[in-house]
Amino acid sequence: MDGRKIPEKGLVSEMIKKVVRGYKIIESQEELASLVQNELKKIDPKYTITPTRAKRIALEIKEIEVKAKTKKSVGMKKIEKCPICEANVEERKIKNLLNKEIVVGYKCTKCGYESDLEAFLPMKYIFIWKGEDVQLESKL
């Protein structure tokens, strides 16, 4: 490697919480990774993190809501994994007039992503703090 270090998941999770709590909304996974990397470099200048890893860890933090802005993609084929969190997806089926089940879309078993057969694929992720301090403000 070229002098870079990969921080452990627990440390990254804490830095993600700190950053998203401070900003309340972060508009892209690249911005999230950049802000987290700035915090990590205060601990060790060799620490580095990719936007994809930052997003995956953020998806596991219950105080953070991850939303995806999507774009339409034509000609969708069967998907096996969620394009947001890479968990398994379930087929959404209905019965047609001949009483035959047909697939009309997909739903993620983990993050709730849903798509019809026209496919709305993620273009941009948004990270929103929904932890206690935000909930307290909304009650006032």
C-alpha positions, 0 to 999 in steps of 0.5 A: 500500500502507499501509506494509507490506513483503513480505519476500523468500522467502529471508528468510522461509524462514530465519525459518521455519526459526529459529522451527520449530527453536526450537519443534519443533512449531507447531500452526497456519499462523496461529501459524507466520505470527505467530511468523515475523512477530514475527521479521521485525519485528525486522529491519523493522517494516513486514514482513508475511506471510500464513499461506498464504504462510508455509505454502507456503514451509514446504512447500519446506523439507526440514527441516520436515514439514507435516501436515494435520489433516482433516475429512470433506467429503461430495460430493467432486468431482474435484480438480485441485490439492492442497488442501495445497500446490496441486501437481497430483494424480494419480487413484488408479484400480482396475479394477471387476468389468467390468474398467473403470478407476474413480477411487477417490481422489487423491494429490498429486505433491508432498507426498503428500496422499491422499484417497478420494472422501469427501474429507478436506479440511485444517482445520489444519496442523502444522509439525514440525522434523525437522532435524539437531538432532532426529535427533541427539537421537533417536539417543541 
